[in-house]
Amino acid sequence: MIGKITGRIEYRAPDHLLIDVRGIGYLVYCSERTLAGLPGVGEVVALYTELLVREDVLQLFGFQTLVEKEWHRLLTSVQGVGAKASLAILGALGPDGVSRAIALGDWNAVKVAKGVGPKIAQRVVLDLKDKAPGVMAMSGTMAEALGEEPADVIEAPVVRKPKASAPNASAQSEALSALGNLGYSPGDAAGAVAQAAGEMPDAETPALIRAALKLLAPKG
């Protein structure tokens, strides 16, 4: 399994890149959003990767963060969602948008993705709602992971530039844990924390917990 690729971009297409890694070219398919955030031809790029293996095809998919990669893995586990639909959803919403939409049960947001109808969008939300807390607790970018050398890395020399981590990922994770300890279901807790974090992106854990508790309080 190829888990990460670092190399020089040989050319860019609307849905994939050719990345030269020490003389070997890898075709890597990415979402539109990911492609838009990558450097130009001739520049060095580093991506987490997922390899799709079928009888008739081997395809490599690239992601800038572990969160994006994990959502791709989960999205493609939903019946009727293939790699193309997963990349369309990630391209339309981004990994944070996917986390928020699924945590809040907002299938209309998922439906915005090209080629994703209402039935598939609803299935995605229903099947993955309880998975949202675990993904939301993840953080880290490719730049942060470059200090480690896992066994499945194929890597060429590269100048590494640090990137900022997700604004309050640890606070969200701690808030989710606290709400779980209070007896709230993973789906309800994730939805409340996602909404609170969206309204207060720089909030610390106590503020997120208070805001989430207000959202979870019975209305009436």
C-alpha positions, -999 to 999 in steps of 0.1 A, spaced: 0 0 0 13 35 -9 4 58 20 22 89 10 40 104 -21 64 133 -23 77 143 -57 77 169 -85 46 177 -105 51 168 -142 17 179 -154 -18 187 -142 -51 176 -156 -86 186 -145 -89 156 -121 -54 143 -116 -16 150 -114 14 132 -127 40 132 -99 76 123 -107 92 104 -78 128 96 -86 121 90 -122 89 70 -117 56 88 -126 25 83 -105 -10 93 -117 -27 107 -86 -64 116 -87 -76 145 -64 -107 165 -57 -111 199 -75 -105 217 -41 -73 198 -34 -60 204 -69 -67 241 -66 -46 243 -35 -15 226 -49 15 243 -65 22 244 -103 40 222 -127 77 218 -117 70 223 -80 73 197 -53 42 184 -37 35 159 -8 2 141 -6 -13 113 16 -26 86 -8 -52 58 -9 -48 30 -35 -79 16 -51 -74 -20 -63 -99 -37 -85 -96 -64 -112 -96 -40 -140 -79 -9 -125 -53 4 -100 -60 41 -91 -41 63 -66 -60 91 -49 -43 120 -32 -52 142 -2 -36 171 16 -46 161 51 -54 129 70 -89 141 77 -96 144 40 -82 109 34 -103 95 62 -135 110 49 -127 96 15 -123 61 30 -156 65 49 -175 80 20 -165 52 -3 -177 27 23 -213 39 18 -233 19 -7 -236 37 -40 -207 61 -33 -176 54 -55 -143 72 -56 -156 98 -81 -186 107 -59 -164 109 -29 -140 133 -46 -170 154 -58 -183 157 -22 -149 166 -8 -144 190 -37 -177 208 -30 -175 209 8 -139 203 18 -132 179 47 -143 204 74 -176 210 55 -182 173 52 -176 169 89 -201 196 97 -227 185 72 -227 149 84 -225 158 121 -255 181 117 -274 157 95 -275 183 67 -279 160 36 -289 191 15 -253 203 18 -240 169 6 -264 169 -23 -247 200 -37 -218 178 -49 -219 170 -87 -236 137 -94 -249 131 -59 -286 129 -56 -309 132 -26 -311 95 -19 -273 91 -18 -269 123 2 -293 110 28 -276 76 29 -242 93 35 -255 113 64 -274 84 80 -246 59 76 -217 81 87 -233 104 114 -219 83 143 -184 83 126 -182 121 125 -168 125 161 -138 103 154 -129 122 122 -135 156 138 -110 147 165 -83 141 139 -59 168 131 -26 173 113 -14 182 79 11 166 55 38 191 66 34 180 102 37 143 92 68 148 72 90 144 103 80 107 103 91 81 78 65 52 77 75 21 59 52 27 29 65 61 20 79 68 -14 97 101 -11 120 124 -30 141 153 -16 119 182 -7 121 215 11 96 213 39 74 243 48 53 240 80 16 247 78 -8 257 105 -28 229 121 -66 230 123 -77 260 145 -93 242 174 -92 205 166 -80 195 201 -107 217 218 -134 200 196 -120 166 206 -120 174 243 -155 189 241 -168 158 223 -153 136 250 -169 157 278 -203 156 262 -200 118 258 -192 115 295 -224 135 302 -244 109 284 -250 126 250 -250 103 219 -219 107 196 -241 120 168 -259 147 189 -226 157 206 -208 160 172 -235 181 157 -236 205 186 -198 208 188 -195 213 150 -221 241 151 -205 257 181 -170 255 165 -183 270 133 -197 300 152 -166 303 174 -136 290 154 -111 302 180 -130 290 211 -112 270 238 -126 238 253 -148 253 281 -164 278 258 -171 251 232 -187 228 259 -209 256 272 -221 266 237 -227 229 227 -247 224 259 -269 254 251 -276 239 216 -284 205 231 -307 219 258 -345 210 253 -363 237 234 -396 250 247 
